Amino acid sequence: MPRVKRGKFHIKKRKALLKKTKGYRWGRKKLVKLARTAYRKAGQHALADRRKKKGDFRALWQIKISAACQANGTSYSKFMGALKKQKIELDRKVLADLAENNPIIFAEIIKAANIK
């Protein structure tokens, strides 16, 4: 069986890894062993932070809705409870956008919810 030399592929693989870690700090951009672990960790953090981003946006939407509710004389919890009772199915993203950009329409939604 002939001998297989894999030097080209080994170098190609390392170069590709170092290209991905370009811009990292210290030895993690130029030392293969450090670059490999840094790249793997970066992927793990990216996954976790994509999940965290969803929660951060939801919190931001709640703050925007709450501020608009306070301006219209009601609380966030009473407003959301009234929406559920009236079966008005608008998600928090849409409500936050309306509260920020169209306060008149948001006020009409509050009236439609019949908050007592």
Backbone torsions as a table, in degrees:
resi	resn	phi	psi	omega
1	MET	NA	134.9	-177.9
2	PRO	-73.2	154.0	179.3
3	ARG	-76.4	138.0	179.9
4	VAL	-105.9	123.6	177.2
5	LYS	-105.5	128.5	-173.5
6	ARG	-118.7	22.1	-176.5
7	GLY	-59.5	-42.1	-178.7
8	LYS	-58.5	-45.8	-175.4
9	PHE	-70.5	-35.4	178.8
10	HIS	-64.0	-45.0	179.5
11	ILE	-66.6	-41.7	-179.8
12	LYS	-60.5	-42.1	-179.4
13	LYS	-65.0	-43.6	179.5
14	ARG	-66.2	-40.9	179.0
15	LYS	-62.8	-40.3	179.6
16	ALA	-64.1	-40.3	178.9
17	LEU	-64.8	-44.9	-179.0
18	LEU	-67.0	-28.5	176.0
19	LYS	-67.9	-38.0	179.6
20	LYS	-69.7	-29.4	-177.5
21	THR	-97.0	14.0	178.1
22	LYS	-62.5	132.6	-179.4
23	GLY	96.8	-9.9	175.8
24	TYR	-70.9	161.7	-176.3
25	ARG	-89.6	154.7	173.6
26	TRP	56.0	-138.4	-173.7
27	GLY	-76.5	-8.4	-176.2
28	ARG	-71.0	-9.3	177.8
29	LYS	-97.6	-14.9	-174.3
30	LYS	-130.1	-13.9	178.0
31	LEU	-102.6	123.4	-170.8
32	VAL	-59.2	-44.6	-177.1
33	LYS	-62.8	-45.0	178.7
34	LEU	-70.3	-37.2	-179.7
35	ALA	-64.3	-38.6	-178.3
36	ARG	-62.8	-47.6	-179.7
37	THR	-68.4	-38.7	179.7
38	ALA	-63.4	-40.6	-179.9
39	TYR	-66.6	-40.5	179.3
40	ARG	-64.6	-44.6	179.6
41	LYS	-64.7	-38.3	179.4
42	ALA	-60.2	-39.5	177.6
43	GLY	-64.7	-39.9	179.0
44	GLN	-65.6	-42.8	179.6
45	HIS	-66.7	-36.8	179.8
46	ALA	-62.3	-41.5	179.0
47	LEU	-63.9	-48.1	-178.8
48	ALA	-63.5	-40.0	-177.0
49	ASP	-73.8	-26.7	173.1
50	ARG	-65.1	-38.1	176.7
51	ARG	-67.5	-42.0	-177.4
52	LYS	-66.6	-33.3	-178.6
53	LYS	-59.6	-37.3	179.9
54	LYS	-61.7	-43.3	178.6
55	GLY	-68.3	-37.0	179.1
56	ASP	-63.7	-42.8	179.3
57	PHE	-66.7	-39.7	178.9
58	ARG	-61.0	-42.3	178.0
59	ALA	-62.8	-40.2	178.8
60	LEU	-63.6	-43.2	178.4
61	TRP	-62.0	-40.5	-179.9
62	GLN	-63.3	-39.6	179.3
63	ILE	-64.7	-43.3	-179.9
64	LYS	-64.3	-43.7	179.6
65	ILE	-64.7	-43.6	-179.4
66	SER	-60.3	-43.1	179.6
67	ALA	-63.3	-41.2	179.5
68	ALA	-68.9	-35.8	177.2
69	CYS	-65.4	-44.0	178.9
70	GLN	-60.5	-37.5	178.7
71	ALA	-66.4	-26.4	180.0
72	ASN	-99.8	10.0	172.3
73	GLY	82.6	27.8	176.5
74	THR	-141.4	173.0	179.2
75	SER	-103.9	163.2	-179.7
76	TYR	-61.1	-45.9	-175.2
77	SER	-66.9	-40.9	177.8
78	LYS	-64.6	-39.3	179.7
79	PHE	-64.1	-47.5	-178.9
80	MET	-66.9	-37.1	177.3
81	GLY	-64.4	-41.3	179.0
82	ALA	-66.5	-37.5	176.9
83	LEU	-61.2	-41.5	180.0
84	LYS	-65.0	-41.8	-180.0
85	LYS	-63.4	-41.3	-178.7
86	GLN	-80.4	-3.5	-178.7
87	LYS	58.4	41.0	173.4
88	ILE	-91.6	109.5	-173.1
89	GLU	-99.9	75.1	172.5
90	LEU	-111.7	130.8	-179.5
91	ASP	-78.7	167.8	-174.8
92	ARG	-64.6	-31.4	179.4
93	LYS	-62.5	-46.5	-179.0
94	VAL	-67.7	-43.1	-179.9
95	LEU	-62.4	-40.5	179.1
96	ALA	-64.8	-39.4	178.9
97	ASP	-65.2	-42.8	177.9
98	LEU	-64.6	-41.6	-179.4
99	ALA	-62.0	-37.3	-177.2
100	GLU	-80.9	-44.9	-171.1
101	ASN	-99.8	-25.8	-178.2
102	ASN	-133.3	72.4	-175.9
103	PRO	-63.8	-25.8	179.4
104	ILE	-67.9	-45.4	178.4
105	ILE	-65.6	-37.4	178.1
106	PHE	-63.4	-39.2	177.6
107	ALA	-63.0	-37.3	178.2
108	GLU	-67.6	-35.1	176.8
109	ILE	-65.1	-38.7	176.6
110	ILE	-62.3	-42.9	177.7
111	LYS	-64.1	-39.1	-179.7
112	ALA	-66.6	-26.3	-178.7
113	ALA	-76.5	-13.3	179.0
114	ASN	53.0	61.5	-179.0
115	ILE	-77.2	129.3	-178.2
116	LYS	-106.5	NA	NA
